[in-house]
Amino acid sequence: MSAPDVLVTGSAGHLGCAFMLSLPSLGHTPIGIDIRPSETTTHVGCITNRPFIAALFTQYPTIKHILHAATLHKPHVGSHAKSDFVNVNIAGTLVLLEESAKLGPQIDSFVFISTTSTFGKALSPREASPAAWIDESVVPVPKNIYGVTKVAAEDLCRLVQAQTGMPVLVLRTSRFFPEADDDEDRRSSMADENLKVLELAYRRVDIADVVSACVCAMQRARHIGWGRYIVSSPPPFRKEEGTLQRLNASGKAGVVLQEVVPGIAEALGKKGWKFLQRFDRVYDSTKTVEELGWRPTYTIQHAVGCILEGKEWRSDLTFKVGKKGYHNVPTGVYTVR
């Protein structure tokens, strides 16, 4: 086996596990760390433990890339104190940044996995107003401690990159979790698969495409130096006032989708599914496609084609990773670990 070249944090979670399963076939040798043991965890330890992180870099002097996915998530907001979020999401990220930066030119990329949840209140226009078009120019307005700490961690990434020159890229991913929606109204509005397929048009991305975006970031980080990028399945819409107005008008989203996604009405009909009434936001990943060379596969158009052909619309990786959960005991709609 080749010497490890990638450090993956949060290796027992959804994305960390996906990295550990995928990177070997892409020419990399990862090691994974997490506070929980798992089949994809090489070392058990916390990112806030500076001696633990420093010892890893001593033990594995060939590490060139850091994929930082470890975090307290939105589902932890109701079960963890704000100080826990500050400790893990901010202080833990700082430990990783500073210990990585000590290695100087050895590090080709530090990729911080952030979230579109950072945008917060910028995502929810009133009904009948145009849907919010969310690209990297939109200023985050966090609405909970999860969003606040992820934005703060992003700012630490920018600060350390500016001070040290270490290549650091931030990827704000939209939803890719397999669990049911945490919003009761959305969860009860339609079948879970139905909802997830439609979300690919504006607020979801397949986990395999997240992995490919991160690999692109690893490859391009040294050339770019610093940047923030949205990782979400490319929307089939254009940024046009009339389109955005109709998307957020009750009952119009389905009409717009049928105009831009051929076969979607037939595909949903085949499944006995229905359209969402409205889309309140659209995530635009154009910058990620253009600057990182990202080529996502699992788009809304791909899903429709698969459904019409009687094939699975999700990636194989989705099922290999499975549901990881967020808590040791059942809480709401989220599964246990």
C-alpha positions in Angstrom: 0.0 0.0 0.0 1.2 3.5 -0.9 2.1 5.9 1.9 -0.9 7.9 3.1 -1.3 11.2 1.2 -4.8 12.4 2.5 -6.0 13.1 6.0 -9.8 12.7 6.3 -11.5 14.1 9.4 -14.9 12.9 10.4 -14.3 9.5 8.8 -17.2 7.8 10.5 -19.7 10.3 9.2 -21.5 10.3 5.8 -19.0 12.3 3.8 -15.9 11.1 5.6 -16.9 7.6 5.0 -17.5 8.4 1.3 -14.0 9.8 1.1 -12.5 6.8 2.6 -14.4 4.4 0.3 -13.7 6.4 -2.8 -10.2 7.9 -2.6 -8.3 4.6 -3.0 -9.8 4.0 -6.5 -8.8 7.6 -7.4 -5.1 7.1 -6.8 -5.0 8.3 -3.1 -4.2 6.6 0.2 -6.3 8.2 2.9 -6.2 7.9 6.7 -9.3 8.7 8.6 -9.8 10.2 12.1 -13.0 10.5 14.1 -14.1 10.5 17.7 -16.0 7.2 17.0 -14.4 4.0 15.8 -15.7 2.7 12.5 -14.6 0.5 9.5 -13.4 3.7 7.8 -11.6 5.2 10.9 -7.9 4.7 11.1 -7.3 6.6 14.4 -9.8 7.5 17.1 -9.3 11.0 18.4 -10.7 14.6 18.4 -9.7 17.4 16.1 -9.5 19.7 19.1 -6.7 17.7 20.6 -3.6 19.5 19.2 -1.0 16.8 20.4 -3.1 14.1 18.6 -3.2 16.1 15.4 0.5 17.0 15.5 1.4 13.4 16.2 -0.5 12.3 13.1 1.5 14.6 10.9 4.7 13.2 12.5 3.5 9.6 12.0 2.4 10.3 8.4 5.0 12.7 6.9 3.6 12.0 3.3 0.3 13.7 3.9 -0.3 16.3 1.2 -4.1 16.9 1.4 -6.5 17.5 4.3 -10.2 16.9 3.7 -11.9 18.4 6.8 -15.4 17.0 7.2 -15.6 16.6 11.0 -18.2 18.9 12.5 -21.2 19.2 14.7 -24.2 19.4 12.4 -27.6 21.0 12.3 -29.2 17.9 14.0 -26.9 18.5 17.0 -28.4 22.0 17.6 -31.0 20.7 19.9 -28.8 18.2 21.7 -25.4 20.1 22.2 -24.5 23.3 23.9 -23.4 26.3 21.8 -20.0 26.0 23.4 -19.7 22.5 21.9 -20.2 23.9 18.5 -17.6 26.6 19.1 -15.1 24.0 20.4 -15.5 21.6 17.6 -16.4 23.7 14.6 -14.2 26.7 15.3 -11.4 25.7 17.7 -11.0 22.2 16.1 -10.7 23.8 12.6 -8.1 26.2 13.9 -6.0 23.4 15.3 -6.1 21.6 12.0 -5.3 24.7 10.0 -2.4 25.7 12.2 -0.8 22.2 12.4 -1.2 21.7 8.6 0.3 25.1 7.9 3.4 24.2 9.9 4.2 21.7 7.2 4.7 24.5 4.7 4.9 23.5 1.0 4.2 19.9 1.8 0.5 20.6 1.9 -1.1 20.8 -1.6 -4.6 21.4 -0.3 -6.7 22.0 2.8 -10.3 21.5 1.8 -12.9 22.7 4.4 -16.3 21.2 4.0 -18.8 23.9 4.9 -22.6 24.0 4.2 -25.2 26.1 2.4 -26.9 26.3 5.8 -24.5 29.2 6.4 -26.7 31.4 4.2 -29.5 31.1 6.8 -32.1 33.8 6.5 -30.9 34.7 3.0 -32.6 31.5 1.8 -36.2 32.3 2.7 -37.9 35.0 0.7 -41.6 35.6 1.3 -44.0 33.6 -0.9 -44.8 35.5 -4.1 -41.4 37.2 -4.0 -38.8 35.9 -6.4 -36.9 32.7 -5.3 -33.5 33.5 -3.8 -30.7 32.9 -6.3 -27.8 31.8 -4.1 -24.3 32.0 -5.4 -21.0 32.9 -3.8 -21.7 36.6 -3.8 -24.6 36.2 -1.3 -23.7 37.3 2.2 -24.5 34.6 4.8 -27.1 35.4 7.5 -26.8 32.5 9.9 -29.9 31.6 11.9 -28.5 29.1 14.4 -25.2 28.2 16.1 -24.4 25.6 13.4 -24.4 28.3 10.7 -22.6 30.8 12.9 -19.7 28.5 13.7 -19.3 27.3 10.1 -19.0 30.9 8.9 -16.5 31.6 11.6 -14.5 28.5 10.6 -14.6 29.7 7.0 -13.2 33.0 8.1 -10.4 31.3 10.0 -9.6 29.4 6.8 -9.3 32.6 4.9 -7.1 34.2 7.6 -4.7 31.3 7.9 -4.4 31.1 4.1 -3.6 34.8 3.9 -1.0 34.6 6.6 0.7 31.3 5.6 0.0 30.9 1.9 -1.3 27.3 2.5 -3.8 26.5 -0.3 -7.2 26.5 1.3 -10.6 26.0 -0.4 -14.0 26.1 1.3 -16.8 24.0 -0.3 -20.3 24.9 0.8 -22.3 21.7 0.2 -26.1 21.5 -0.1 -28.0 18.6 1.4 -26.8 15.1 0.6 -27.9 13.2 3.7 -30.1 10.1 3.2 -32.3 10.7 6.2 -35.8 12.1 5.8 -36.3 15.9 5.9 -36.2 17.4 9.3 -39.1 19.7 8.5 -42.4 18.0 9.3 -44.4 19.8 6.7 -42.0 18.9 3.9 -41.7 15.4 5.2 -45.4 14.8 5.2 -46.0 16.6 1.8 -44.8 13.7 -0.3 -42.8 10.5 -0.5 -39.1 10.8 0.6 -37.7 9.8 -2.7 -40.1 12.1 -4.5 -38.8 15.0 -2.5 -35.2 14.2 -2.9 -35.4 13.9 -6.7 -37.1 17.3 -6.9 -34.5 18.8 -4.6 -31.8 18.0 -7.2 -33.2 20.9 -9.2 -32.4 23.5 -6.5 -31.0 22.3 -3.2 -29.5 18.8 -3.2 -26.4 17.0 -4.5 -25.5 13.3 -4.6 -22.7 12.3 -2.2 -20.7 10.9 -5.2 -20.7 14.3 -6.8 -19.6 15.9 -3.5 -16.6 13.6 -3.5 -15.7 14.4 -7.1 -16.0 18.2 -6.2 -13.6 17.7 -3.3 -11.1 15.8 -5.5 -11.3 18.7 -8.0 -10.6 21.1 -5.1 -7.6 19.0 -4.1 -6.2 19.1 -7.6 -6.8 22.9 -8.1 -6.1 24.3 -4.6 -2.4 25.1 -5.1 -3.2 27.0 -8.4 -6.2 28.9 -6.8 -4.8 29.5 -3.3 -8.1 30.6 -1.7 -11.7 30.4 -2.7 -15.3 29.6 -1.6 -17.5 27.4 -3.7 -21.1 26.1 -3.7 -21.4 22.4 -4.3 -25.0 21.6 -5.4 -26.4 19.8 -8.4 -26.5 22.4 -11.2 -30.0 23.9 -11.5 -31.9 23.6 -14.8 -33.0 27.2 -14.5 -31.4 30.5 -15.5 -31.1 33.5 -13.3 -34.1 35.4 -14.7 -36.5 37.5 -12.7 -39.6 36.0 -14.3 -38.4 32.4 -13.7 -37.5 33.1 -10.1 -40.8 34.9 -9.5 -42.7 31.9 -10.8 -40.6 29.3 -8.9 -41.6 30.9 -5.6 -45.3 31.4 -6.5 -47.5 28.6 -5.2 -48.2 26.0 -7.7 -45.9 27.3 -10.4 -42.6 25.4 -9.7 -43.9 22.3 -11.4 -44.8 24.2 -14.5 -41.3 25.7 -14.7 -39.7 22.3 -14.2 -41.7 20.8 -17.1 -40.4 23.6 -19.3 -36.8 23.0 -18.6 -36.5 19.3 -17.7 -37.9 17.1 -20.6 -39.7 14.0 -19.4 -40.1 15.0 -15.8 -43.9 14.9 -15.8 -43.8 11.4 -17.3 -41.1 10.3 -14.8 -43.1 11.5 -11.8 -46.3 10.0 -13.2 -44.6 6.7 -13.5 -43.8 6.7 -9.8 -47.1 8.2 -8.7 -45.2 11.2 -7.5 -46.1 14.9 -7.6 -44.4 18.3 -8.0 -43.5 20.7 -5.2 -45.6 23.8 -5.0 -42.7 26.2 -4.8 -39.0 26.6 -4.6 -37.8 29.3 -2.3 -34.2 29.2 -3.3 -31.9 28.0 -6.1 -28.2 27.1 -5.4 -26.0 28.1 -8.3 -22.8 26.0 -8.6 -21.5 27.6 -11.9 -18.4 28.9 -10.2 -17.5 25.4 -9.0 -18.0 23.9 -12.5 -16.0 26.7 -14.2 -13.1 27.2 -11.7 -12.7 23.7 -10.3 -13.5 21.8 -13.4 -16.3 19.9 -11.6 -18.5 17.6 -13.7 -21.4 16.4 -11.6 -23.2 13.3 -12.8 -26.3 13.0 -10.6 -28.4 15.9 -11.8 -32.2 16.3 -12.0 -31.9 15.5 -15.7 -30.0 12.3 -14.9 -32.5 11.3 -12.3 -35.4 11.8 -14.7 -33.7 9.7 -17.4 -33.0 6.9 -14.9 -36.6 6.8 -13.7 -37.9 6.6 -17.2 -35.6 3.7 -17.9 -36.4 1.9 -14.7 -33.0 2.4 -13.2 -31.7 3.7 -9.8 -31.2 7.4 -9.9 -28.8 7.6 -7.0 -25.1 6.7 -7.0 -23.8 3.4 -5.8 -21.8 5.3 -3.2 -25.1 6.5 -1.6 -25.9 2.9 -0.7 -22.4 1.9 0.3 -22.2 4.8 2.8 -25.8 4.3 4.0 -27.4 6.1 6.9 -24.9 7.1 9.6 -27.2 9.1 11.9 -26.1 11.8 14.3 -27.0 10.6 17.8 -26.7 7.5 20.0 -30.4 7.6 20.8 -33.3 8.3 18.5 -34.0 12.1 18.1 -36.7 13.3 15.7 -36.3 12.0 12.2 -32.6 11.3 12.5 -31.3 7.7 12.8 -29.0 6.5 15.5 -25.3 5.7 14.8 
